[in-house]
Amino acid sequence: MHGASHSWTPYCGVAPNPSNWLASWNGDPILLVVIAAGLGFGLKYAPQATRSHLAATAVTLILFITPLCALGSALFTIRAIHHVALTLALAPLLASSLDLGKRIGPSSLGLLTGVQAIVFWFWHAPAVYSVALSSSAVFWIMQLSLTGTASLWWASMRKAQAPAAVAATLATMVQMGALGALLTFSGRPVYAPHFATTQAWGWTPMEDQQVAGLIMWAPASAVYLLIALAILYRSMQPAYAR
């Protein structure tokens, strides 16, 4: 079987099966300390953003502490949802929590749109993805770069004029959808870490990859489209209605 000779040891742990995945919590003490310290620092030095701090902390706990983390070792579909959540949920919350709008201007939006796309595609290259699921250090570089570039993009997008913000959002939608379509119609599974882990869940590696691609192609891209439409709608409202 593909990849059977390789023992994958992802940061989140070995791939669970349907009978034990609910017990696969991540108790990494270093990560828990970092999360707690980040929340404490935010609450002390930026109390005006308390809601963003708490929401970002909650999303981080869900993605990296709950069994969802380990489930991403078994199914590429869950890993895709994880990455989409980093860019569409955690990143905008961190942009608010860290007040990145003060540190980055709208003039950077075009560059950041390209950088975010390059980083997202880079980590989904099969060989690179395999390395990330074999090394905890590389895994965290992946998580931080995906989240960091997306956070900066959100901060810049929020400060940009409506036409630029809409263009950047639609461009991000297109690249996300293109990657999803590529994975859906590739014709063969390409992510070796999941070649031997999907069968326990009743899926073939190809089915797992296709569902992941569809998630990026349809719902994830649709979120960016809705954001673009919301920006357009707000830009057309009279000043007094904003």
C-alpha positions in Angstrom: 0.0 0.0 0.0 1.1 3.6 -0.6 3.2 5.0 2.2 2.8 1.8 4.4 6.6 1.7 4.9 6.7 5.1 6.4 5.8 5.7 10.0 4.1 9.1 10.2 4.3 10.8 13.6 2.4 14.1 13.3 2.5 16.7 16.1 -1.1 15.9 16.9 -0.3 12.3 17.4 -0.8 9.1 15.5 -4.0 8.8 13.5 -6.9 7.7 15.7 -9.7 5.4 14.6 -13.5 5.8 15.1 -13.4 3.9 18.4 -10.8 6.1 20.2 -10.6 9.5 18.5 -12.8 11.2 21.2 -10.1 10.4 23.8 -7.3 11.8 21.6 -6.8 15.1 23.4 -3.6 17.1 23.1 -2.1 17.7 26.5 1.1 19.4 25.3 2.1 21.5 28.4 4.2 23.9 26.4 1.3 24.8 24.1 -1.1 25.2 27.0 1.3 27.5 28.8 1.8 29.6 25.6 -2.0 29.8 25.1 -2.6 30.8 28.7 0.2 33.4 28.6 -1.0 34.9 25.4 -4.5 35.3 26.8 -3.2 36.8 30.1 -1.0 39.2 28.2 -3.8 40.3 26.0 -6.3 40.8 28.8 -3.7 42.9 30.8 -2.3 45.1 28.0 -5.3 45.3 25.6 -8.4 45.0 27.7 -10.5 46.8 25.1 -10.1 43.7 22.8 -11.2 41.2 25.5 -13.8 39.6 23.2 -11.3 39.0 20.5 -8.8 37.6 23.0 -11.3 35.1 24.4 -12.6 34.1 20.9 -9.1 33.6 19.5 -8.2 31.5 22.6 -11.3 29.4 22.2 -10.6 28.8 18.5 -7.0 27.9 19.2 -8.1 25.4 21.9 -10.6 23.8 19.6 -8.1 23.4 16.7 -5.0 22.3 18.7 -6.2 20.8 22.0 -9.4 18.9 21.3 -9.5 15.6 19.4 -9.9 17.6 16.2 -6.2 18.0 16.2 -5.5 14.2 16.2 -8.3 13.6 13.7 -6.4 15.7 11.2 -3.7 13.0 11.4 -6.2 10.5 10.1 -8.2 12.5 7.5 -6.9 15.1 5.1 -10.5 16.4 5.1 -10.1 17.4 8.7 -6.7 18.9 8.0 -8.3 21.0 5.2 -11.0 22.2 7.6 -8.3 23.0 10.1 -6.4 25.2 7.6 -9.6 26.9 6.4 -10.4 27.7 10.1 -6.9 29.2 10.6 -7.4 31.6 7.8 -11.1 32.4 8.1 -11.6 32.2 11.9 -8.4 32.4 13.9 -6.7 34.9 11.6 -9.3 37.7 11.7 -9.7 37.3 15.4 -5.9 37.7 15.9 -5.9 40.7 13.6 -8.3 42.3 16.0 -6.8 41.0 19.2 -3.3 42.2 18.2 -4.6 45.4 16.6 -2.6 44.7 13.5 -4.4 47.4 11.7 -2.2 49.9 13.5 0.9 48.1 12.3 0.0 47.5 8.6 -1.6 49.7 6.1 -4.0 49.1 3.2 -1.2 49.7 0.7 0.2 46.2 1.5 -3.0 44.5 0.6 -2.0 43.5 -3.0 1.3 42.1 -1.8 -0.3 40.2 1.1 -3.0 38.7 -1.1 -0.2 37.2 -3.2 1.9 36.1 -0.2 -1.1 34.5 1.5 -1.9 32.5 -1.6 1.7 31.4 -2.1 2.0 30.3 1.5 -1.4 28.4 1.3 -0.4 26.6 -1.9 3.1 25.9 -0.7 1.9 24.0 2.4 -0.5 21.9 0.3 2.2 20.7 -2.0 2.3 17.0 -1.3 6.0 16.7 -0.5 5.9 19.7 1.8 2.8 18.6 3.5 4.4 15.2 4.2 7.3 16.8 5.8 5.0 19.0 8.0 3.3 15.8 9.2 6.6 14.2 10.0 8.1 17.0 12.1 6.6 19.0 15.0 8.9 21.9 14.2 7.8 22.0 10.5 4.2 21.5 11.6 4.3 24.6 13.7 6.1 26.6 11.0 3.2 25.6 8.8 0.5 26.7 11.3 2.2 30.0 12.2 2.9 31.0 8.5 -0.7 30.1 7.4 -2.2 32.0 10.4 0.3 34.9 10.3 0.0 35.8 6.6 -3.8 35.5 6.8 -3.9 37.7 9.9 -1.9 40.4 8.2 -4.1 40.1 5.1 -7.2 40.6 7.2 -5.7 43.7 8.9 -4.8 45.2 5.6 -8.1 44.3 3.9 -10.2 45.9 6.7 -8.3 49.2 6.2 -8.5 49.2 2.4 -11.1 51.1 0.3 -14.0 49.0 -0.8 -12.9 48.3 -4.4 -9.4 47.1 -3.3 -10.9 45.0 -0.4 -13.4 43.4 -2.7 -10.7 42.7 -5.3 -8.4 41.1 -2.8 -11.2 39.0 -1.3 -12.3 37.7 -4.7 -8.7 36.9 -5.6 -8.4 34.9 -2.4 -11.7 33.2 -3.2 -10.4 32.2 -6.6 -7.1 30.8 -5.4 -8.8 28.8 -2.6 -11.4 27.5 -5.1 -8.7 26.6 -7.7 -6.7 24.6 -5.2 -9.9 22.8 -4.1 -10.8 22.0 -7.7 -7.3 20.8 -8.4 -7.5 18.4 -5.4 -11.0 17.2 -6.3 -10.1 16.4 -9.9 -6.5 15.2 -9.6 -7.5 11.6 -10.4 -5.2 10.1 -7.7 -4.4 10.6 -4.0 -1.3 12.7 -3.4 -1.0 13.0 0.4 1.1 10.1 1.6 0.5 10.6 5.3 -3.2 9.6 4.8 -2.7 6.7 2.4 -3.0 4.2 5.3 -5.3 6.1 7.7 -8.6 6.8 5.9 -9.8 3.2 5.5 -10.7 2.9 9.2 -13.1 5.7 8.6 -14.7 4.1 5.6 -13.0 6.3 3.0 -10.4 5.7 0.4 -7.5 8.2 0.3 -9.0 9.5 -3.0 -12.4 10.0 -1.5 -10.8 11.8 1.5 -8.9 14.1 -0.8 -12.0 14.8 -2.9 -14.1 15.8 0.0 -11.3 18.1 1.3 -11.0 19.6 -2.2 -14.8 20.2 -2.3 -14.7 21.9 1.1 -12.0 24.4 -0.2 -13.8 24.8 -3.5 -17.4 25.4 -2.3 -18.0 26.4 1.3 -14.6 28.0 2.0 -14.7 30.0 -1.3 -18.3 30.9 -0.6 -17.3 32.6 2.6 -14.9 34.9 0.8 -17.6 35.6 -1.8 -20.1 36.6 1.0 -17.4 38.8 2.6 -16.9 40.6 -0.7 -20.6 41.0 -1.2 -20.9 42.4 2.4 -18.1 44.9 1.7 -19.9 46.0 -1.5 -23.2 46.3 0.3 -21.7 48.5 3.0 -19.9 50.7 0.5 -23.1 51.5 -1.2 -25.0 52.5 1.9 -25.4 56.2 2.6 -22.9 57.6 5.1 -25.5 57.9 7.8 -26.5 54.2 7.6 -22.9 52.9 8.1 
